[in-house]
Amino acid sequence: MFFLCGRALGADRVVLKGGAEIKGAILKSDARMVVVDLGAEIVRLKRSDVARILKGAATTKPSGAEARRPLGKIASRGRIYRTADLKPGTIEAKTKAFEQAVVMVNSPGGQGSGFLISPDGYLITNYHVIAGETRIKITVFRKGDRGFGQEHYKKVRIVALNPFADLALLKIEEAEKPFVYACLGDIEDVTVGRQVFAIGNPMGLTRTVSQGIVSTRNRNFRGQIYIQTTADINPGNSGGPLFNLKGEIIGVTSMGYIYLGGLNFAIPVDVVKRFIKNREAFAYDEDNPNSGVRYLQPAGRINPKNPPAGRIPTLEDNDAKNESAK
C-alpha cells in the first residue's frame, strides 16, 4: 500500500522478465502495452517485457478528473511527514482532496484545529490549543457514501511541544485504518500575492474554508516570523493548515485580529519542518511538564556612574595603542 497526499491507493506490481519490479497504478493493460502511473510520470512498457502483473486492492478509488490526473509523487525517506510535487488546481478541488486531513482538537481547556501529516496518525496543532492539558480528544472527519462521519479518538499521545514556536506534535494511538493526510510544502514557493486557503473549525463550525492571499511572507511579531494572510483565521482555527493552490501546507494558522479583517498570521512551514525533525529536543515528559528555559539575569553594575559616551576610533588611537605595545 502506498499513499498519495489526500488519498490512499493500492499499489499494482508489474514484474518484468528480467526480475525487476515496478509499483504503481495500472492505467492500461492489453496485448501490446502496459501503462503504469508512478505518480510523477507515466511509464509505458511493452507487453512482451512483462512477466506478470499483481493487482493491489484500492482503499479509496479516485474518480472523474482526479482519477486521470495523479496528485504527485510522495517523498518520505523515513520522515513522519511527507512532501510531494503536486499540480495546481482550484480551491474547490483541493478542498475535496485534503479536507479529511483536517481534524478538530478538543481538551478541557478549549477547542482548536489540527492536520494529519502521516497515515499512521501523527498530527500538528498549536501549542496554545493544548497548553497545560493531557486529556486530548481528536475528531477525524471521514467521507463515506452518505457524507462525512465523525470518528473520535481519545488515546492521543503528546509527542513534542515547543511553546516558543507555538507548535505541538501529537499521535493518535488507537487507529485501526490509515488516515488521509496532507503534505508539507516549501517556504521558498510562498510569494506575496499568491492565493491561499485555510480549513479549520472556527467557533466549532467544522471544516470551514476561508480564502485569501499572502500579504507578507515574513512578518515579524514578538521576535517570531509569520506568514501574514487575508484568509480569515478565527478562534477555533488555531492549529489548522494554510494551503496553497497545489494543496500543499505552507503554514499553521495561529492568530488573527478579530475586529480587524484581513490581518491574520500563520507559522511558516519551514519552522514546522524543523520542529518535526528535531522533535527529540522538544519531547514531552509527563513527569516534568514545566521544562521551559529560565534566563538568568545579568549581575548589577559595579560603577553607578553613567558609562562614557561612545565614539568612533581614530588612526591616532591605533598609533598610540601600537606605541604602548612596544
C-alpha positions in Angstrom: 0.0 0.0 0.0 1.3 3.5 -0.8 -0.3 6.9 -0.2 -0.8 9.9 -2.4 -1.4 13.1 -0.3 -5.1 13.3 0.3 -5.9 9.6 -0.5 -4.7 6.1 -0.2 -4.3 3.8 -3.2 -3.5 0.2 -3.7 -0.2 -0.4 -5.5 -0.1 -2.7 -8.5 3.1 -4.6 -9.1 4.5 -5.2 -12.6 7.2 -7.9 -12.6 9.5 -7.7 -15.6 11.1 -10.8 -17.3 14.5 -9.6 -16.0 13.2 -9.8 -12.4 12.8 -6.1 -11.8 9.5 -4.8 -10.3 7.6 -1.6 -10.9 5.0 -0.4 -8.4 2.2 1.9 -9.4 -1.4 2.2 -10.6 -2.0 0.4 -13.9 -3.9 2.7 -16.3 -4.0 0.3 -19.3 -3.1 -3.3 -20.0 -3.6 -5.0 -23.3 -1.8 -7.4 -25.7 0.6 -4.7 -26.8 1.3 -2.4 -23.9 1.1 -1.9 -20.1 0.8 1.7 -18.9 1.7 2.4 -15.2 1.2 5.6 -13.3 4.1 6.2 -10.9 2.7 9.4 -9.6 5.3 11.8 -11.0 5.3 10.2 -14.5 3.6 7.7 -16.7 5.6 4.6 -17.8 4.8 2.6 -21.0 6.0 -1.0 -21.1 6.0 -3.5 -23.9 3.7 -6.4 -23.0 6.5 -8.8 -24.2 8.8 -7.4 -21.5 6.2 -8.1 -18.7 6.4 -11.5 -16.9 3.3 -11.0 -14.7 1.0 -8.4 -13.1 0.0 -8.4 -9.5 -3.0 -6.3 -8.8 -3.4 -4.4 -5.5 -6.7 -3.5 -3.9 -7.5 0.2 -3.7 -8.6 1.5 -0.3 -10.0 4.7 -1.9 -10.9 4.9 -5.5 -10.4 8.2 -7.3 -13.0 9.2 -9.9 -13.5 11.6 -12.7 -10.8 14.1 -13.4 -8.9 13.2 -10.3 -8.6 9.6 -11.4 -7.0 10.7 -14.7 -4.6 13.3 -13.1 -2.2 12.0 -10.4 -1.7 14.2 -7.5 2.1 13.8 -7.3 4.9 11.6 -6.2 5.3 11.3 -2.4 8.7 11.9 -0.7 9.1 10.5 2.8 12.6 9.0 3.3 11.9 7.9 6.8 10.3 11.1 7.9 7.0 11.2 9.7 5.8 13.9 7.3 5.5 13.8 3.5 6.2 16.2 0.7 5.0 16.0 -2.9 5.2 17.7 -6.3 1.5 18.5 -6.6 -0.2 20.1 -9.5 -2.0 23.5 -9.1 -5.8 23.4 -9.0 -8.9 25.2 -7.8 -9.8 25.7 -4.1 -12.8 23.5 -4.6 -10.8 20.6 -6.0 -8.0 20.9 -3.4 -10.6 21.1 -0.5 -12.2 17.9 -1.7 -8.8 16.2 -1.8 -7.5 17.3 1.6 -10.3 18.3 3.9 -10.3 14.8 5.5 -6.8 15.5 6.7 -8.0 18.4 8.9 -9.1 17.5 12.4 -10.7 19.0 15.5 -8.6 19.1 18.7 -10.5 19.2 22.0 -9.3 19.4 25.5 -10.9 20.5 28.8 -9.3 23.9 28.2 -10.8 24.6 24.8 -11.0 23.6 21.1 -8.9 24.1 18.1 -7.8 22.6 14.8 -5.0 20.4 13.5 -3.9 18.4 10.5 -2.7 14.9 9.9 0.8 14.6 8.4 1.1 10.8 8.1 -1.2 7.8 7.5 -0.5 6.4 11.0 -1.9 9.3 12.9 0.8 11.9 13.5 -0.7 15.4 13.5 0.3 19.0 14.1 -1.6 21.7 16.1 -0.7 24.8 18.0 0.9 24.6 21.4 -1.6 27.0 22.9 -4.5 24.8 21.9 -3.4 22.1 24.3 -1.2 24.0 26.7 -1.3 22.5 30.2 -3.6 19.7 29.1 -3.1 15.9 29.0 -6.7 14.7 28.2 -7.0 15.3 24.4 -9.7 14.2 22.0 -9.2 14.2 18.2 -12.2 14.3 15.9 -11.4 13.0 12.4 -13.9 13.7 9.6 -14.1 10.8 7.1 -16.1 10.9 3.9 -18.3 8.0 3.2 -21.2 7.2 0.8 -23.6 9.2 2.9 -21.3 12.2 3.5 -18.9 13.0 6.3 -18.9 11.0 9.5 -17.1 11.8 12.7 -14.6 9.5 14.4 -13.5 10.4 17.9 -10.1 9.3 19.3 -9.2 9.7 23.0 -6.0 7.8 23.1 -3.8 10.6 21.9 -0.1 10.8 22.8 1.7 14.2 23.2 5.0 13.6 21.3 6.6 17.0 21.4 5.9 20.6 22.5 7.5 23.9 21.5 5.9 26.8 23.3 8.3 29.3 21.8 7.2 28.4 18.2 3.6 27.6 19.4 3.7 24.1 17.9 2.7 20.7 19.2 3.1 17.2 17.7 0.5 14.6 18.6 -0.1 10.9 17.8 -3.4 9.1 17.6 -2.7 5.7 19.2 -5.9 3.7 18.5 -6.2 4.0 14.8 -7.4 0.8 13.0 -7.1 2.1 9.5 -4.8 4.6 7.7 -5.7 8.3 7.8 -5.9 10.7 4.9 -3.1 13.2 5.4 -1.7 16.3 3.8 1.8 17.1 2.5 4.1 19.9 3.6 5.1 22.5 1.0 8.2 24.6 0.6 8.6 28.1 2.1 10.6 29.2 -1.0 7.4 28.8 -3.1 5.5 31.3 -0.9 5.3 34.7 -2.6 3.3 37.8 -1.8 0.0 37.9 -3.7 -0.3 34.1 -4.1 -3.8 32.8 -3.4 -4.1 30.6 -0.3 -6.9 29.0 1.7 -7.4 27.7 5.3 -9.5 24.9 6.6 -10.4 24.7 10.3 -13.1 24.7 12.9 -13.7 28.3 13.9 -16.2 28.6 16.8 -16.8 24.9 16.5 -18.1 25.2 12.9 -16.4 22.2 11.5 -14.5 22.0 8.1 -14.9 25.8 7.4 -12.9 27.0 4.4 -11.7 30.6 4.0 -9.6 32.1 1.2 -7.3 35.0 0.8 -3.8 35.9 -0.4 -0.3 36.1 1.1 0.1 39.7 2.4 3.6 39.2 3.6 5.7 36.1 3.9 8.0 37.2 6.7 6.1 39.4 9.2 8.0 39.9 12.5 5.7 39.6 15.5 7.3 39.5 19.0 10.5 38.1 17.7 8.9 35.3 15.6 8.4 35.3 11.8 4.9 34.7 10.4 3.1 34.5 7.1 0.6 37.3 7.0 -2.6 36.5 5.1 -6.0 37.8 4.3 -7.6 34.4 4.8 -9.8 34.6 7.8 -8.5 33.0 11.0 -10.9 33.0 13.9 -10.9 31.3 17.4 -11.0 27.6 16.7 -8.9 27.9 13.5 -5.7 27.8 15.6 -3.5 24.8 14.6 -5.2 24.2 11.3 -3.4 24.3 7.9 -2.9 27.1 5.4 -2.8 25.7 1.9 -1.5 26.9 -1.4 -3.4 26.1 -4.7 -1.3 23.0 -5.1 -2.8 21.6 -1.9 0.5 21.8 0.0 0.5 23.1 3.5 2.6 26.3 3.7 1.8 27.3 7.3 -0.1 26.6 10.5 -2.8 29.1 11.2 -2.1 30.7 14.6 -3.7 34.0 15.2 -5.7 36.9 13.8 -7.3 40.2 14.8 -10.9 39.6 15.4 -12.1 43.1 14.8 -9.6 44.0 12.0 -10.4 41.9 8.9 -7.5 40.7 6.7 -4.8 40.7 9.5 -4.2 37.0 10.1 -1.0 35.0 10.7 0.4 31.5 10.2 3.6 29.8 11.3 5.7 29.2 8.2 6.1 25.6 7.1 9.9 25.6 7.4 9.5 26.2 11.1 7.2 23.3 11.3 9.6 21.0 9.4 12.5 22.0 11.8 10.3 21.3 14.8 9.3 17.8 13.5 12.9 16.9 12.5 14.2 18.0 15.9 11.2 16.6 17.9 13.5 14.8 20.3 14.8 18.1 21.6 11.1 19.1 22.4 10.0 15.6 23.6 7.1 15.8 26.0 7.9 14.5 29.5 4.8 13.9 31.6 6.9 13.8 34.8 8.4 17.3 34.0 5.8 19.3 32.2 7.5 22.6 33.1 10.6 22.2 31.0 10.9 25.8 29.8 14.2 27.6 29.9 14.7 30.2 32.7 17.1 33.0 31.7 19.5 34.2 34.4 19.6 38.0 35.0 23.0 39.7 34.5 24.9 41.0 37.5 24.2 44.5 38.6 26.6 47.4 37.6 29.5 48.0 39.9 30.1 51.6 39.0 26.8 53.6 39.4 28.1 56.4 37.2 27.0 56.7 33.6 29.3 55.0 31.1 31.4 57.3 28.9 29.9 58.4 25.6 30.8 56.2 22.7 32.9 57.5 19.8 34.4 56.2 16.6 38.1 55.1 17.0 40.6 57.1 15.0 44.0 56.4 13.4 45.7 58.3 16.3 44.1 55.9 18.8 45.5 53.0 16.8 49.1 54.5 16.7 49.0 55.2 20.4 48.0 51.6 21.1 50.9 50.3 19.0 53.4 52.6 20.8 52.2 51.4 24.1 52.6 47.8 23.0 56.3 48.4 22.2 
